[in-house]
């Protein structure tokens, strides 16, 4: 036998409930509950005045998309003028970039707003690229993103005004030209 022989040793498994009972019997003397911090105070004030615009007819859309090795998913929340929250999620069954997932999430939310008969919509997303491209402030160069932008901009005639905002900038309403 050489000095580099591999020896397999089986590991003992611990039942989850036994571990939970053990941890419950080990109190922590200096326990402090978590205090969630929200670093962006603008988000907390997002809905204070927005719903009163246009005689209470303004809808709000919050969207987000994600793409990683675990999969691709999108989510959106549509908020009616009466503060009714309509959450939506979907898993994308095709390979895509994070920006495509963001566009898909935005499209899903806007479609839901149209189906809900919304006429005025404030759109909020965390992707500066998608929001600035939809506002027309940035050029859309990626050939994969151009059809998404064109598709979303096609709804301009249905939803007037359609306002795009990011969470990361100071939240202000913007009217498309």
Phi, psi and omega in degrees: 000142179267170181286351182255023178295142179261129179245126180269127177237123180288144179268145176277137180265150179245129178292138183302320181291327178292321178294318179297318179296318180298313181295326179293332180273359180248080184292152178258124185289323184254042182293133174230130180291154180290136175250103182295135179248136177248100186293339182253096182294338179299325180293323180297332181261014187301320190258002184299315183246344188296323184286343181273350179296152174053046176057039176075021182256003184277128174260158179234138177236127173247128182226157177202145177227153180216143178220124177206188183294339180280341180147188184229127182218158179224154177210153179208152174232123177258128183242121182282166177301335178269017179064032173272124183265128180239097181277147178221139174221153177205149174257130180274129184260036175212155179287136181204167176274170178296323180293322176296319177299321177296315178297319178299318179295317178298315180298317179300316180293319180293322176299318178296323179295319178295317178296332178274005178067031176286139178250334179235126186224126170263124184250128180236132177216164182262000180265107179299322181299309183296313182297314181293326176291320179290328176288341183088007180282330179241146178284140177266105184261329183293121181300336179284335183269339183302315179296326178296314180297316180298320180297313181291320180292340176296339179276358182304323181288338181272316182253104177235123353276154176245113186252128179250133181218152173253159176285334189275346176256168175298126189286115177223153179279140183228132179259133178287147180290000000 
